[in-house]
Amino acid sequence: MGSVLSVDEPGRALRRLLQTDPTFAAEPRRLSRGLLDLLPHDDRAVRLLAVGAELGVPNLLAHGEPDAARRVLSEQAGLRPDIADWVVAVWRTATADEVRPAAGSGGVVRLAAWPNGVLMVVSRTARGIFAAAVGRTGPTPWQKLATPLNDGISDVAVTRNGERAVVVWPGAQGAHAAEVHCRQDVVTADTPRLVVAARDGFALRGPITALTIDDSLHHLVWSVDGHRLRRSTWRAWPADDPDDDLPTCGAPGEKATRLDVGRASDDVAWLAAATDRGRILVTRWDIARDDIASWISVAVPGEVVTVAVAGSRVFAGMVTGEVVAVRADAVFARRGWDAVTVRAPGTRADFLAAAIVGDETWLAMGGVDTVLTQVAPSGQRPGRSWSLGTP
């Protein structure tokens, strides 16, 4: 193992990364990329710490179960006892105290629009789930909607139909949902309820996305292991609809790191995924026939970090910091399509969300903080923009 047996340097690097953004602990691929920047000479340490994240070592340590963490590493990853001890020791060093986000660190960002044109920005950080309303005069302060358990799960979804906006988030027990309202620029949420219970052998960890069909029917698309996806259903009345297995996401071994859905019409929605290989995948959701097609890869220039969908437009946040857009319907019809740059290269957006208000398209980008920007039509000056800061 060589230098890997040293706990100090890997522990400092891991702690520094988690202080920047605690959600790294729930995203092994993203964790690997961050650690490689801090430990370029120790790729084996990076791989082992990522294995620990993938097998839930941070969550087990948070619940005071270091022996269970060692056992998981030995039994499921085949690590020698001394190497399993090292992985646990580094994670314990990095998380010895509660890891708080550094000033300006952001979280998962989602975006929706009410029919009156007011936008709702939702962010999930280490401190909880927050929302802000943004009208013509700008954003309201962040308001906390819920405080999920500190279980290492980081994703959140927003879905809307008519006046109803619903925020959905996964947790150890399954997926919870709360209806959100905005009255006189005050955002409030109903009491959260468990809508999709955890499945035997499967944790609803994310990535996730959700789609409301009507007032009585909602769908949650979630990742079993990144490559396999499932769709769960909940209704306004008690029901026990079975889960649907969706087409696998990408090539063998490829995993989705971000999912989003946009509804283009009453009968059609578009699903998009960003993967750990820096790609975008898109598929058509035929609501009328209740059918989801196979994924199609979208050729965009460069490596993709995150993805968002609004209507038929798919937006890709690139590693260079630029945001490009393509038409999902053109991709799916295999017609020629061009990736159009809607944001110049700059600070990278780790998370991206999109929504349509009338004839306007808006992007919410998360990284250092949350920024809401109007997408300007081609050839026009940039639209309005607000910085909402970090909840």
PyMOL commands that set and color helices and strands:
alter all, ss='L'
color gray80, all
select helices_A, chain A and resi 2-5+8-20+22-26+28-38+43-54+57-62+66-77+81-94+328-332
alter helices_A, ss='H'
color red, helices_A
select strands_A, chain A and resi 108-113+119-125+128-135+138-139+143-146+157-161+164-171+174-183+186-189+193-197+208-214+217-223+229-235+244-245+256-263+268-275+280-286+291-292+296-298+304-310+313-318+323-327+340-343+351-357+360-366+370-375+385-389
alter strands_A, ss='S'
color yellow, strands_A
deselect
rebuild
show_as cartoon
